[in-house]
Amino acid sequence: MRARDIMTSPVLTVRPGAPAAAAARLLRIRGFGALPVVDEDDRLVGVVTAADLSWPASGSTVGEVMTAPVLSRGPGADLVDLATVLLEPRRHCVPIVSADRVIGIVTRRDLARVVGRDDGVIAVEVRRRLVRYSGHGHWGVTVHRGVVRIRAEFADETDRFVAIALAEAVAGVVRAHAETGPPSGDFQNAGGLG
């Protein structure tokens, strides 16, 4: 699973010259914890959080209280990388950028929504997608803490690549691996696949 699969998009942004009080009001009304700050060319220049806005004096601007430089990721960033970044103290969001422009945002809430899925539910969905792709049910699938292992007689590297891509597109999948060989009992019976 990648940033593009879980990010909120389009994303609400604010300019550095905006009044801090207006940004604080926007965060409160929308229930957000942070906003990306962009310049006149819509390029990411910082992030302003509710905590940043809780102390500024009247008349302050977003640019005066924002955090900069800001850590961002591209739309292809994997879930493990995003989770690692979001577990850092005081980091509540990761802006997702393409060509220096903000195209989305991933928050701790977005991450919790997909990481918290039951392994059995994930296994069933992965197997369903694999069967749709191939037209047969000769797939062994196990899932442990969101990590998917697929075992099958792959025709070639392309099939293995597609199987991994299909699995990683399922909500809750942290990472996927594919192994060549006949599905064994431990694979077929895992995750409620029988």
Backbone torsions as a table, in degrees:
resi	resn	phi	psi	omega
1	MET	NA	140.6	-175.0
2	ARG	-119.2	167.6	179.2
3	ALA	-53.9	-41.6	-178.3
4	ARG	-60.1	-25.2	-177.8
5	ASP	-79.8	-22.4	-175.5
6	ILE	-122.4	-8.1	-175.6
7	MET	-68.7	153.8	171.7
8	THR	-87.2	125.6	-178.4
9	SER	-152.7	140.4	-2.1
10	PRO	-68.3	160.3	-176.2
11	VAL	-108.4	143.0	176.9
12	LEU	-80.1	129.1	-179.1
13	THR	-124.4	170.7	179.0
14	VAL	-140.4	153.3	178.7
15	ARG	-92.4	154.0	-179.8
16	PRO	-59.5	-30.8	-178.0
17	GLY	-82.4	-2.9	-179.8
18	ALA	-67.3	146.0	177.2
19	PRO	-62.7	135.7	179.5
20	ALA	-59.5	-37.6	-179.3
21	ALA	-63.1	-38.4	178.8
22	ALA	-67.5	-39.7	178.1
23	ALA	-65.5	-40.3	178.4
24	ALA	-62.5	-42.0	178.9
25	ARG	-63.4	-42.5	179.0
26	LEU	-61.7	-44.5	177.7
27	LEU	-61.0	-43.1	-178.9
28	ARG	-65.1	-45.3	-178.4
29	ILE	-65.1	-43.8	-177.1
30	ARG	-83.0	-14.6	-178.9
31	GLY	75.2	24.5	179.1
32	PHE	-90.6	158.8	176.1
33	GLY	-98.9	-17.9	-176.7
34	ALA	-160.1	160.2	176.0
35	LEU	-133.4	135.4	171.3
36	PRO	-68.0	143.7	177.8
37	VAL	-108.4	126.9	-177.1
38	VAL	-124.1	151.8	178.3
39	ASP	-84.2	-172.6	-177.0
40	GLU	-65.3	-17.3	176.1
41	ASP	-97.5	12.6	-179.0
42	ASP	62.8	27.3	176.3
43	ARG	-93.2	140.3	-177.9
44	LEU	-65.4	127.2	178.1
45	VAL	-123.7	-11.3	-179.2
46	GLY	176.2	-175.5	175.5
47	VAL	-137.5	140.0	175.4
48	VAL	-119.2	130.0	-178.3
49	THR	-109.3	167.0	176.6
50	ALA	-59.8	-36.5	178.5
51	ALA	-65.2	-40.5	177.1
52	ASP	-59.1	-37.2	-173.6
53	LEU	-86.7	-6.6	-175.5
54	SER	-77.6	-20.6	-176.1
55	TRP	-112.5	-9.7	-173.3
56	PRO	-67.7	151.0	178.4
57	ALA	-72.3	159.4	177.2
58	SER	-57.9	135.3	-179.8
59	GLY	91.7	-3.9	178.5
60	SER	-69.2	153.9	176.5
61	THR	-107.5	162.9	177.8
62	VAL	-57.6	-42.0	-178.8
63	GLY	-60.1	-27.0	-179.6
64	GLU	-77.9	-21.6	-174.7
65	VAL	-119.0	-7.8	-176.7
66	MET	-68.6	160.8	174.0
67	THR	-91.7	126.8	179.0
68	ALA	-152.6	145.6	-5.9
69	PRO	-68.6	166.1	-175.5
70	VAL	-117.7	145.1	177.4
71	LEU	-81.4	128.7	178.4
72	SER	-133.2	170.9	176.8
73	ARG	-139.1	162.1	176.4
74	GLY	-87.1	169.7	-177.7
75	PRO	-64.5	-18.2	179.4
76	GLY	-91.4	3.0	179.5
77	ALA	-59.9	137.4	-177.7
78	ASP	-85.7	164.5	-174.7
79	LEU	-61.1	-37.1	-179.7
80	VAL	-63.1	-43.8	178.3
81	ASP	-62.6	-45.9	-179.7
82	LEU	-62.3	-42.3	179.4
83	ALA	-63.0	-42.2	179.2
84	THR	-60.0	-44.8	179.9
85	VAL	-65.6	-44.5	-176.0
86	LEU	-72.5	-15.4	177.3
87	LEU	-83.5	-7.8	176.4
88	GLU	-67.4	143.6	179.2
89	PRO	-57.1	140.2	176.0
90	ARG	65.6	12.7	176.4
91	ARG	-106.5	110.7	-175.9
92	HIS	-105.6	-12.3	-178.2
93	CYS	-155.3	160.5	174.6
94	VAL	-130.9	112.5	175.1
95	PRO	-65.7	140.1	178.1
96	ILE	-105.3	121.8	-174.4
97	VAL	-122.0	150.1	173.1
98	SER	-137.7	126.8	-175.9
99	ALA	53.2	41.8	178.8
100	ASP	67.6	5.7	179.4
101	ARG	-107.6	139.3	-179.0
102	VAL	-72.6	122.9	178.7
103	ILE	-114.7	-8.4	179.9
104	GLY	-177.3	-177.6	178.3
105	ILE	-148.9	142.2	174.8
106	VAL	-116.0	127.6	179.9
107	THR	-113.0	170.9	174.9
108	ARG	-59.7	-35.6	178.5
109	ARG	-63.5	-42.4	177.0
110	ASP	-59.8	-43.5	-179.0
111	LEU	-64.7	-45.0	-179.8
112	ALA	-63.4	-33.3	-179.4
113	ARG	-61.5	-37.2	-177.2
114	VAL	-97.1	-31.0	-176.9
115	VAL	-74.4	-28.4	-175.6
116	GLY	-78.0	8.0	-178.8
117	ARG	-75.1	147.3	178.6
118	ASP	-68.0	137.1	-179.0
119	ASP	-58.5	-38.8	179.1
120	GLY	-62.7	-40.8	178.6
121	VAL	-65.6	-42.1	178.4
122	ILE	-61.7	-45.2	-178.8
123	ALA	-59.2	-43.6	179.7
124	VAL	-62.2	-44.2	-179.1
125	GLU	-67.1	-40.6	178.1
126	VAL	-61.5	-47.8	-179.0
127	ARG	-61.1	-41.5	178.5
128	ARG	-58.1	-44.4	179.5
129	ARG	-66.5	-39.2	179.0
130	LEU	-65.8	-40.6	178.0
131	VAL	-64.8	-41.7	176.8
132	ARG	-60.6	-39.1	-179.8
133	TYR	-67.3	-44.9	-171.9
134	SER	-98.6	-22.6	-177.3
135	GLY	83.9	2.2	176.4
136	HIS	-137.9	164.8	-176.0
137	GLY	-104.2	27.9	-177.7
138	HIS	-87.5	54.4	-179.1
139	TRP	-122.7	129.8	170.8
140	GLY	-97.6	128.2	-176.5
141	VAL	-134.1	127.6	169.8
142	THR	-127.0	151.3	178.2
143	VAL	-136.2	130.6	175.5
144	HIS	-136.5	114.1	-178.7
145	ARG	54.0	40.9	177.0
146	GLY	84.1	-5.5	178.1
147	VAL	-93.5	120.9	-175.2
148	VAL	-98.8	133.9	171.9
149	ARG	-117.1	126.9	179.6
150	ILE	-114.6	134.1	177.2
151	ARG	-129.8	127.6	-179.0
152	ALA	-163.1	167.9	173.0
153	GLU	-86.8	90.8	-177.5
154	PHE	-75.8	137.0	178.9
155	ALA	-69.0	-37.5	-179.0
156	ASP	-163.5	-178.2	-179.2
157	GLU	-63.3	-31.2	179.7
158	THR	-62.7	-44.1	178.3
159	ASP	-61.1	-41.1	179.2
160	ARG	-63.6	-44.7	179.5
161	PHE	-61.1	-45.3	-179.7
162	VAL	-63.9	-41.7	179.4
163	ALA	-59.8	-44.0	179.0
164	ILE	-65.0	-44.7	-179.8
165	ALA	-62.1	-41.8	178.5
166	LEU	-63.4	-41.8	-179.8
167	ALA	-66.5	-43.5	-177.1
168	GLU	-69.2	-14.5	177.7
169	ALA	-83.7	-7.6	-179.6
170	VAL	-81.6	132.2	179.0
171	ALA	-58.9	131.0	179.3
172	GLY	100.0	-13.0	179.6
173	VAL	-80.1	125.2	178.8
174	VAL	-86.4	-42.5	-177.5
175	ARG	-160.5	155.2	177.6
176	ALA	-133.5	145.1	176.8
177	HIS	-128.4	148.6	176.9
178	ALA	-125.3	134.4	179.4
179	GLU	-121.1	143.7	178.2
180	THR	-91.2	134.9	178.1
181	GLY	147.0	164.2	179.3
182	PRO	-66.2	140.6	177.7
183	PRO	-60.2	127.5	180.0
184	SER	-94.8	170.5	-178.3
185	GLY	-55.4	-40.0	-178.3
186	ASP	-64.9	-28.7	177.0
187	PHE	-78.4	-50.5	-173.6
188	GLN	-63.3	-31.1	-175.7
189	ASN	-94.6	-3.3	-178.1
190	ALA	-83.6	151.0	175.3
191	GLY	65.5	26.9	176.7
192	GLY	71.2	28.5	-175.8
193	LEU	-93.7	-19.9	177.2
194	GLY	48.5	NA	NA
